Amino acid sequence: MGILKYDFLVLSLIFLIPGAIIFTLRKDLRTTIKKMSLISLPFALAEKLFYPSYWNPNFLLDLGNRIGFGLEDFIFVVSLASFTSTVYAFTFRKKYIKNNAEDSGLFLRRIFFISLFVIALIILFLWMTIPIIYSAVFIMIFVPLIIVFKRPDFLGPGFWGGILSAFVYFILCLIFGQIYPGVFVKIWNTDLLLDKYFMRVPLEELIYGFGAGFCATIIYPYIFNYKFGS
C-alpha cells in the first residue's frame, strides 16, 4: 500500500497544494506564508487534544499512539496556515500595507498576549469538557472578533477569508474522500457530535475550515500591523 497506508500523511500533502499554488503565483504573499507557517508550528502539538477522541488516523511510525502527535501534524498546520492566511488576499488581489510607523517589538507582544489568551481558553474548555473541535472553532472566531472591535476594517476580509477557506477545505476533503472512500465515517468520530455531512464531508470540518480562514486572515495583519490595500 505504500504511502496510502498513512491517510493523515496523504491528507496533509493534499492540503499543501493550495498554499503552494499561492506561493508560486504571488511573490508578495510568500513572506506571509513563511511567517504564518512558522507561527503555526506549535499548534501541531494540539493533536493530543484531537486524537483519538475526534478522529483516529494512521500515523507514520505510530507516533500518534506513542507521543500523541506525529510528523503529519507539522505538515498539516503549515499547509492550513499557508492558504487560510492568504486566500483572501490572493482571490481579491489585495496587498498588505504597513498601517503606521514600525514598532519592532509590537508583533512579539501581540503574539504573546494572544497565545496566553488562547491557552487560557483551551484550559477552560477542557475543564468544561466541551468537544475540542467546537472549542477550537470558538477560539478561532472569538479571538479575531475581539481584534475586530479595534480594527473593524478586518471584519469583511475575515468573513471572506473564512468563506474561501471553507470552500478550499471542502474541495480538498472531497479529493481525500475519493482516495479513501468512506474515510470520514471510518476515521472521524462524528457520530458522537453532529453526525451531519455535506456531500459526505462532516459539517465539523467545514466549520473548522471557516474558523481557520476567519482567524488567519485577521491574525496575520493584526500581529504585524498591516492593513489590506489594492
Secondary structure, 3 states (H helix, E strand, C coil): CHHHHCHHHHHHHHHHHHHHHHHHHCHHHHHHHHHHHHHHHHHHHHHHHHCCCCECCCCHHHHHHHHCCCHHHHHHHHHHHHHHCCHHHHHCCCEEEECCCCCCCHHHHHHHHHHHHHHHHHHHHHHCCCCHHHHHHHHHHHHHHHHHHHCHHHHHHHHHHHHHHHHHHHHHHHHHHHHCCCHHHHCECHHHCCCCEECCEEHHHHHHHHHHHHHHHHHHHHHCCEEEEC
